[in-house]
Amino acid sequence: MDNQPFGIGLGHYLWPAILASWGGLVHYIQRSRRSRYFSIVELIGELVTSAFAGIITYMVSLHLHMDPIPAAALAGIAGHMGSRSLFLLENKWLNRMTEREPAAENEKADPLGEKE
């Protein structure tokens, strides 16, 4: 399978987007039952955020050479988590990027970065 995101047809992303949106719908229903509050605007926002989180998770999973079925399942889970999954992916990426950056010589000597 080609891991280029735009080399795959949009239909390939349809099922993960549906699963992620479904996960977002389940999360919204659970939350609205607890609060006894319903808003169509919040529901639409939840579905859009969930679909986005699911597609991003699916793309990352394919990039990591995961099979499409478990990757789509992760998309559904990410959809249920909504923006929390985006926050976790962002933190993981930022931690990975900062680990790769070499420290300057003066930072190695003084990890707090304080100058004398």
C-alpha positions in Angstrom: 0.0 0.0 0.0 1.3 3.4 -0.9 1.6 5.6 2.1 1.2 8.9 0.3 -1.9 10.6 1.7 -3.0 12.2 -1.6 -2.0 9.1 -3.7 -5.0 7.2 -2.2 -8.5 8.0 -3.3 -10.9 9.7 -1.0 -13.0 6.6 -0.7 -10.1 5.0 1.1 -10.6 7.5 3.9 -14.4 7.2 4.0 -14.7 4.3 6.4 -12.2 5.6 9.0 -14.0 9.0 8.8 -17.3 7.3 9.4 -16.0 5.3 12.3 -14.4 8.4 13.8 -17.6 10.4 13.4 -19.5 7.5 15.0 -17.1 7.5 17.9 -17.7 11.3 18.2 -21.5 10.7 18.2 -21.3 8.1 20.9 -19.1 10.5 23.0 -21.6 13.4 22.5 -24.6 11.2 23.4 -22.9 10.1 26.6 -22.0 13.6 27.5 -25.4 15.0 26.7 -27.1 12.3 28.8 -25.1 13.4 31.8 -25.7 17.1 31.4 -29.2 16.8 29.9 -28.2 19.4 27.3 -28.4 19.2 23.5 -27.0 21.6 21.0 -27.0 20.9 17.3 -24.0 23.3 16.9 -22.0 21.4 19.5 -23.0 18.1 17.9 -21.8 19.2 14.5 -18.5 20.5 16.0 -18.0 17.2 17.8 -18.6 15.3 14.5 -16.2 17.5 12.6 -13.5 17.3 15.3 -13.9 13.5 15.6 -13.6 13.0 11.8 -10.5 15.1 11.7 -8.9 13.3 14.6 -9.8 9.9 13.1 -8.4 10.8 9.7 -5.1 12.1 11.2 -4.9 8.9 13.4 -5.6 6.7 10.3 -2.9 8.5 8.3 -0.3 8.2 11.0 -1.2 4.5 11.4 -0.8 3.8 7.7 2.5 5.7 7.8 3.6 3.3 10.5 2.8 0.4 8.2 -0.3 -0.7 10.2 -2.9 -2.8 8.4 -6.0 -0.8 7.4 -8.5 -2.6 9.6 -6.7 -2.0 13.0 -5.9 1.5 11.7 -9.6 2.2 11.1 -10.4 0.9 14.5 -7.9 3.3 16.0 -9.6 6.1 14.0 -12.9 5.2 15.7 -11.2 5.3 19.1 -9.6 8.6 18.2 -13.0 9.9 17.1 -14.5 9.0 20.4 -11.6 10.9 22.1 -12.0 13.9 19.8 -9.7 16.7 20.6 -8.1 14.8 23.4 -6.6 12.4 20.8 -5.2 15.4 18.8 -3.6 16.7 22.0 -2.0 13.3 22.7 -0.7 13.1 19.1 0.6 16.6 19.3 2.5 16.0 22.5 4.0 12.7 21.2 5.2 14.5 18.0 6.6 17.4 20.0 8.4 15.1 22.4 9.8 13.2 19.5 11.0 16.3 17.7 12.7 17.8 20.8 14.5 14.5 21.5 16.1 14.7 18.0 17.4 18.3 18.4 21.0 18.3 19.5 21.7 20.5 22.6 24.2 23.3 22.3 27.4 22.9 24.2 26.6 25.4 26.9 23.2 23.7 27.5 24.9 20.4 28.1 27.0 21.9 30.8 24.1 23.7 32.5 20.8 21.9 32.0 18.8 24.8 33.5 20.2 27.2 30.9 21.4 29.7 33.5 24.4 31.8 32.7 26.9 32.7 35.2 
